[in-house]
Amino acid sequence: MNDDYLQQLRRMMSEIEDRREYITDNEYLTMMNDCMRSYLNYHQEQCTCTESSFECYHYPRLLQNCPHKDVILQHAPLISIMIPNHQIPADFHLQMEVQYEPYDRTLLIKILRYLLEVSFESSYISDKIICAFSIFHLVFKHFGLLDESSKLREVVLNKLNEFESGEETTFILENYDFSSFGIDFNPIPIWAGKLRSPVAPSPFLYNFI
């Protein structure tokens, strides 16, 4: 077995142990069984992405051999933390201010959906934080997408509220090492404050999904 992936599994199992007091016995056993199942199926799993779909969200390590790897990591470089033998680019800066950089709407929505799916599939809070921060980074970099879609804006704001008010996430973020993101503070309140600020209504609203 690839040593890097074995280390990733150990990280996941260690995190499960750290969260033991916050989860039920059934959740604990389910998560541990998922780790063991992943270990046993390691050599049988393959990327199932197609030219038009991103399907590697079941196991992020499959992204190593995915045809979409470069474009996903280009837009969501924080995902590198979850993939063996990958590092966040040295020049990466987390997007904290509202920017209106141009974007390919179809591609950006695919990547946002991919990040949401990775977050939903994972039982590990660290993975969920990485995915959420990747989403916030993207939408604040391409804020025009939130002006287009009131539904997406609501989804992002709800996720920020969840991170601000959730007992477990609050505890974890208070003790989280943000240095891997290139910062030394919790960015959630900053993002939430900017998103809640009044903005001029856009004449064009599109549905996200």
C-alpha contacts under 8 A as a table, 3 or more apart, distances in Angstrom:
res1	aa1	res2	aa2	distance
1	M	5	Y	7.48
1	M	6	L	7.00
1	M	42	Y	7.88
2	N	5	Y	5.39
2	N	6	L	6.34
3	D	6	L	4.97
3	D	7	Q	6.23
4	D	7	Q	5.09
4	D	8	Q	6.32
4	D	84	P	5.31
4	D	85	N	7.08
5	Y	8	Q	4.83
5	Y	9	L	6.28
5	Y	61	R	7.64
5	Y	84	P	6.16
6	L	9	L	5.12
6	L	10	R	6.28
7	Q	10	R	5.00
7	Q	11	R	6.17
8	Q	11	R	5.01
8	Q	12	M	6.30
8	Q	82	M	7.87
8	Q	84	P	7.42
9	L	12	M	5.06
9	L	13	M	6.18
9	L	35	C	6.62
9	L	39	Y	7.86
10	R	13	M	5.08
10	R	14	S	5.98
11	R	14	S	5.07
11	R	15	E	6.19
12	M	15	E	5.12
12	M	16	I	6.33
12	M	35	C	7.73
12	M	124	Y	6.88
13	M	16	I	5.03
13	M	17	E	6.41
13	M	32	M	6.81
13	M	35	C	7.28
14	S	17	E	5.13
14	S	18	D	6.29
15	E	18	D	4.89
15	E	19	R	6.24
15	E	124	Y	7.16
16	I	19	R	5.15
16	I	20	R	6.14
16	I	28	Y	7.04
16	I	31	M	7.34
16	I	32	M	7.67
16	I	124	Y	7.40
17	E	20	R	5.02
18	D	21	E	7.75
19	R	22	Y	5.42
19	R	23	I	6.64
20	R	23	I	5.59
20	R	24	T	7.73
20	R	28	Y	6.93
21	E	24	T	7.86
22	Y	168	E	7.30
23	I	27	E	6.02
23	I	28	Y	6.42
24	T	27	E	5.15
24	T	28	Y	6.16
25	D	28	Y	5.02
25	D	29	L	6.19
26	N	29	L	5.22
26	N	30	T	6.05
27	E	30	T	5.05
27	E	31	M	6.13
28	Y	31	M	5.34
28	Y	32	M	6.27
29	L	32	M	5.14
29	L	33	N	5.98
30	T	33	N	5.08
30	T	34	D	6.14
31	M	34	D	5.03
31	M	35	C	6.43
31	M	123	S	6.86
32	M	35	C	5.13
32	M	36	M	6.39
33	N	36	M	5.04
33	N	37	R	6.01
34	D	37	R	5.02
34	D	38	S	6.07
35	C	38	S	5.13
35	C	39	Y	6.22
36	M	39	Y	4.95
36	M	40	L	6.23
37	R	40	L	5.16
37	R	41	N	6.08
38	S	41	N	5.20
38	S	42	Y	5.78
39	Y	42	Y	5.26
40	L	43	H	7.75
41	N	44	Q	5.32
41	N	45	E	6.29
42	Y	45	E	5.74
45	E	62	L	7.83
46	Q	62	L	6.60
47	C	55	E	7.37
47	C	56	C	5.99
47	C	62	L	5.65
47	C	63	L	7.17
47	C	65	N	6.87
47	C	66	C	5.94
48	T	55	E	5.98
48	T	56	C	6.78
49	C	52	S	7.87
49	C	53	S	5.68
49	C	54	F	5.17
49	C	55	E	4.81
49	C	56	C	6.46
49	C	66	C	6.99
49	C	67	P	7.59
49	C	68	H	7.98
50	T	53	S	5.09
50	T	54	F	6.88
50	T	55	E	7.79
53	S	110	K	7.67
54	F	57	Y	7.52
54	F	68	H	7.25
54	F	110	K	7.32
54	F	111	I	7.84
54	F	114	Y	6.36
55	E	58	H	7.21
55	E	114	Y	7.51
56	C	59	Y	6.05
56	C	60	P	6.01
56	C	62	L	5.97
56	C	63	L	5.92
56	C	66	C	7.42
57	Y	60	P	5.54
57	Y	114	Y	6.46
57	Y	115	L	7.65
57	Y	117	E	5.99
57	Y	118	V	4.58
57	Y	121	E	7.15
58	H	118	V	6.65
58	H	121	E	6.23
58	H	122	S	7.96
59	Y	62	L	5.76
59	Y	63	L	7.82
59	Y	118	V	7.97
60	P	63	L	5.49
60	P	82	M	6.70
60	P	83	I	6.45
60	P	118	V	7.40
61	R	64	Q	5.91
61	R	82	M	7.16
61	R	83	I	5.09
61	R	84	P	6.77
62	L	65	N	6.02
62	L	66	C	6.58
63	L	66	C	4.72
63	L	68	H	7.75
63	L	69	K	5.68
63	L	83	I	7.53
64	Q	69	K	6.62
64	Q	83	I	7.26
65	N	69	K	7.29
66	C	69	K	5.23
67	P	70	D	7.63
68	H	71	V	5.59
68	H	72	I	6.12
69	K	72	I	5.27
69	K	73	L	6.07
70	D	73	L	5.27
70	D	74	Q	5.94
71	V	74	Q	4.96
71	V	75	H	6.42
72	I	75	H	5.41
72	I	76	A	5.76
72	I	77	P	7.57
72	I	111	I	6.59
73	L	76	A	4.82
73	L	77	P	4.51
73	L	78	L	7.59
73	L	79	I	6.67
73	L	80	S	6.91
74	Q	77	P	5.77
75	H	111	I	7.74
75	H	138	L	7.22
76	A	79	I	5.95
76	A	134	S	5.55
76	A	135	I	7.86
76	A	138	L	7.47
77	P	80	S	5.65
77	P	88	I	5.73
77	P	89	P	7.18
77	P	92	F	7.80
77	P	134	S	7.64
78	L	81	I	5.93
78	L	88	I	6.01
78	L	130	I	6.32
78	L	131	C	7.76
78	L	133	F	7.91
78	L	134	S	6.17
78	L	181	F	7.39
79	I	82	M	5.49
79	I	83	I	6.97
79	I	130	I	6.63
79	I	131	C	7.07
79	I	134	S	7.53
80	S	83	I	5.21
80	S	84	P	7.86
80	S	86	H	5.20
80	S	87	Q	5.33
80	S	88	I	5.68
81	I	84	P	7.73
81	I	86	H	6.77
81	I	87	Q	6.20
81	I	88	I	6.88
82	M	127	D	7.22
83	I	86	H	5.81
88	I	92	F	6.91
89	P	92	F	5.40
92	F	182	G	7.68
93	H	181	F	7.69
93	H	182	G	6.66
94	L	137	H	6.04
94	L	181	F	6.74
94	L	182	G	7.18
94	L	183	I	7.96
95	Q	98	V	7.78
95	Q	136	F	7.85
95	Q	137	H	4.94
95	Q	138	L	7.54
95	Q	140	F	6.24
95	Q	141	K	5.98
96	M	137	H	7.18
96	M	140	F	6.88
96	M	187	P	7.52
96	M	190	I	7.39
96	M	191	W	6.67
97	E	140	F	6.50
97	E	141	K	7.59
98	V	140	F	5.00
98	V	141	K	6.31
98	V	142	H	7.87
98	V	143	F	6.23
98	V	194	K	7.83
99	Q	140	F	5.97
99	Q	141	K	4.82
99	Q	142	H	5.93
99	Q	143	F	5.83
100	Y	140	F	7.94
100	Y	141	K	6.31
100	Y	142	H	4.96
100	Y	143	F	5.25
100	Y	144	G	5.69
101	E	141	K	6.19
101	E	142	H	5.13
101	E	143	F	7.62
101	E	144	G	7.92
102	P	142	H	6.66
103	Y	108	L	7.07
103	Y	142	H	6.77
104	D	107	L	5.45
104	D	108	L	6.00
105	R	108	L	5.13
105	R	109	I	6.10
105	R	145	L	7.55
106	T	109	I	5.43
106	T	110	K	6.38
107	L	110	K	5.12
107	L	111	I	6.34
108	L	111	I	5.15
108	L	112	L	6.17
109	I	112	L	4.96
109	I	113	R	6.06
109	I	208	F	7.73
110	K	113	R	5.14
110	K	114	Y	6.10
111	I	114	Y	4.88
111	I	115	L	6.21
112	L	115	L	5.11
112	L	116	L	6.22
112	L	135	I	6.31
113	R	116	L	5.02
113	R	117	E	6.11
114	Y	117	E	5.12
114	Y	118	V	6.22
115	L	118	V	5.12
115	L	119	S	6.22
115	L	131	C	5.50
115	L	132	A	7.66
115	L	134	S	7.55
115	L	135	I	7.00
116	L	119	S	5.08
116	L	120	F	6.15
116	L	131	C	7.03
116	L	132	A	7.84
117	E	120	F	5.00
117	E	121	E	5.98
118	V	121	E	5.18
118	V	122	S	6.12
118	V	128	K	7.82
118	V	131	C	7.15
119	S	122	S	5.37
119	S	127	D	6.60
119	S	128	K	4.83
119	S	131	C	5.94
119	S	132	A	7.62
120	F	123	S	7.72
120	F	128	K	7.85
122	S	125	I	7.93
122	S	127	D	6.69
122	S	128	K	7.04
123	S	127	D	7.96
124	Y	127	D	5.46
124	Y	128	K	6.48
125	I	128	K	4.93
125	I	129	I	6.13
125	I	169	T	7.66
126	S	129	I	5.10
126	S	130	I	6.29
127	D	130	I	5.09
127	D	131	C	6.19
128	K	131	C	5.13
128	K	132	A	5.98
129	I	132	A	5.09
129	I	133	F	5.97
130	I	133	F	5.25
130	I	134	S	6.10
131	C	134	S	5.01
131	C	135	I	6.28
132	A	135	I	5.08
132	A	136	F	6.23
132	A	159	K	7.76
133	F	136	F	5.04
133	F	137	H	5.94
134	S	137	H	5.07
134	S	138	L	6.22
135	I	138	L	5.16
135	I	139	V	6.22
136	F	139	V	5.33
136	F	140	F	6.02
136	F	156	V	7.44
136	F	191	W	7.61
137	H	140	F	5.49
137	H	141	K	6.10
138	L	141	K	5.10
138	L	142	H	6.09
139	V	142	H	4.98
139	V	143	F	5.21
139	V	145	L	6.80
139	V	146	L	6.92
140	F	143	F	4.93
142	H	145	L	6.08
143	F	146	L	5.41
143	F	147	D	6.71
144	G	147	D	4.93
144	G	148	E	6.24
145	L	148	E	5.07
145	L	149	S	6.22
146	L	149	S	5.08
146	L	150	S	6.47
146	L	152	L	6.18
146	L	153	R	5.15
147	D	150	S	6.83
147	D	153	R	7.73
147	D	201	P	7.36
147	D	202	S	5.72
147	D	204	F	7.76
147	D	205	L	7.02
148	E	202	S	6.73
148	E	204	F	5.67
148	E	205	L	4.41
148	E	206	Y	5.36
149	S	152	L	5.31
149	S	153	R	6.33
149	S	205	L	5.07
149	S	206	Y	4.73
149	S	207	N	5.57
149	S	208	F	6.09
150	S	153	R	5.01
150	S	154	E	6.23
150	S	205	L	6.48
150	S	206	Y	7.32
150	S	207	N	7.33
151	K	154	E	5.11
151	K	155	V	6.29
151	K	207	N	6.23
151	K	208	F	6.06
152	L	155	V	4.97
152	L	156	V	6.18
152	L	207	N	7.61
152	L	208	F	5.64
153	R	156	V	5.25
153	R	157	L	6.14
154	E	157	L	5.11
154	E	158	N	6.02
155	V	158	N	5.19
155	V	159	K	6.24
156	V	159	K	5.11
156	V	160	L	6.26
157	L	160	L	5.03
157	L	161	N	6.16
157	L	192	A	6.89
157	L	195	L	7.01
157	L	196	R	7.88
158	N	161	N	5.01
158	N	162	E	6.10
159	K	162	E	4.96
159	K	163	F	6.33
160	L	163	F	5.16
160	L	164	E	6.22
160	L	188	I	6.59
160	L	191	W	7.72
160	L	192	A	6.02
161	N	164	E	5.00
161	N	165	S	6.02
161	N	192	A	7.49
162	E	165	S	5.38
162	E	166	G	5.46
163	F	166	G	5.67
163	F	169	T	5.77
163	F	170	T	6.59
163	F	188	I	7.32
164	E	169	T	7.54
164	E	170	T	6.22
164	E	188	I	7.01
164	E	189	P	7.32
165	S	169	T	7.77
165	S	170	T	6.56
166	G	169	T	5.32
166	G	170	T	5.77
167	E	170	T	5.24
167	E	171	F	6.25
168	E	171	F	5.24
168	E	172	I	6.23
169	T	172	I	5.02
169	T	173	L	5.90
170	T	173	L	5.22
170	T	174	E	6.09
171	F	174	E	5.27
171	F	175	N	6.67
172	I	175	N	5.30
172	I	176	Y	5.76
173	L	176	Y	4.75
173	L	186	N	6.86
174	E	186	N	7.71
177	D	180	S	7.24
177	D	184	D	7.46
178	F	181	F	5.47
178	F	182	G	6.85
178	F	183	I	5.63
178	F	184	D	5.45
178	F	185	F	6.47
178	F	186	N	7.19
179	S	182	G	4.96
179	S	183	I	5.24
179	S	184	D	5.72
180	S	183	I	7.49
186	N	189	P	7.23
187	P	190	I	5.34
187	P	191	W	6.30
188	I	191	W	5.26
188	I	192	A	6.05
189	P	192	A	5.06
189	P	193	G	5.96
190	I	193	G	5.21
190	I	194	K	6.31
191	W	194	K	5.29
191	W	195	L	6.14
192	A	195	L	5.16
192	A	196	R	6.11
193	G	196	R	5.24
193	G	197	S	6.34
194	K	197	S	5.22
202	S	205	L	6.78
